[in-house]
């Protein structure tokens, strides 16, 4: 993880009013990602505008995907047994 990713996570946590203990180092990127994902979904913000990116509106779901490089909602892929 680079510094830019950490800054983005901190910004998201502040905007979502999530209390994360950044100084203790007890959370992993995966734990922070899951907490941020849960906050966005529980607050019903997925399709709400989070801000603008390069002059275009960006939803919370798009912002989450950009920061964490995975979709906000994870769908289980099922395969049909033959």
WOQUI-V7510 format. One record per residue. N is the residue number from 1. SS is DSSP state (hx for helix, st for strand, lp for the rest). PSI is psi in radians with two decimals (* if undefined). Layout:
BEGIN
<<N & SS & PSI> <N & SS & PSI>>
END
This chain:
BEGIN
<<1 & lp & 2.44> <2 & lp & 3.01> <3 & hx & -0.64> <4 & hx & -0.67> <5 & hx & -0.71> <6 & hx & -0.71> <7 & hx & -0.72> <8 & hx & -0.73> <9 & hx & -0.73> <10 & hx & -0.74> <11 & hx & -0.80> <12 & hx & -0.80> <13 & hx & -0.71> <14 & hx & -0.80> <15 & hx & -0.60> <16 & lp & -0.01> <17 & lp & 0.85> <18 & lp & 2.23> <19 & lp & 1.70> <20 & lp & 2.41> <21 & lp & 1.55> <22 & lp & -0.55> <23 & lp & -0.44> <24 & lp & -0.43> <25 & lp & 0.36> <26 & lp & -0.24> <27 & lp & 2.54> <28 & lp & 2.94> <29 & hx & -0.67> <30 & hx & -0.72> <31 & hx & -0.76> <32 & hx & -0.71> <33 & hx & -0.79> <34 & hx & -0.67> <35 & hx & -0.74> <36 & hx & -0.75> <37 & hx & -0.86> <38 & hx & -0.74> <39 & hx & -0.75> <40 & hx & -0.80> <41 & hx & -0.75> <42 & hx & -0.56> <43 & lp & -0.02> <44 & lp & 0.64> <45 & lp & -0.05> <46 & lp & -0.78> <47 & lp & 0.10> <48 & lp & 2.68> <49 & st & 2.20> <50 & st & -0.44> <51 & st & -2.70> <52 & st & 2.52> <53 & st & 2.02> <54 & lp & 0.68> <55 & lp & -0.01> <56 & st & 2.53> <57 & st & 2.51> <58 & st & 2.24> <59 & st & 2.92> <60 & hx & -0.66> <61 & hx & -0.75> <62 & hx & -0.71> <63 & hx & -0.78> <64 & hx & -0.81> <65 & hx & -0.65> <66 & hx & -0.73> <67 & hx & -0.77> <68 & hx & -0.05> <69 & lp & 0.63> <70 & lp & 2.68> <71 & lp & 2.67> <72 & lp & -0.82> <73 & lp & 2.22> <74 & lp & 2.13> <75 & lp & 2.42> <76 & lp & 2.29> <77 & lp & 2.20> <78 & lp & 2.54> <79 & lp & 2.49> <80 & lp & 2.26> <81 & lp & 2.44> <82 & lp & *>>
END
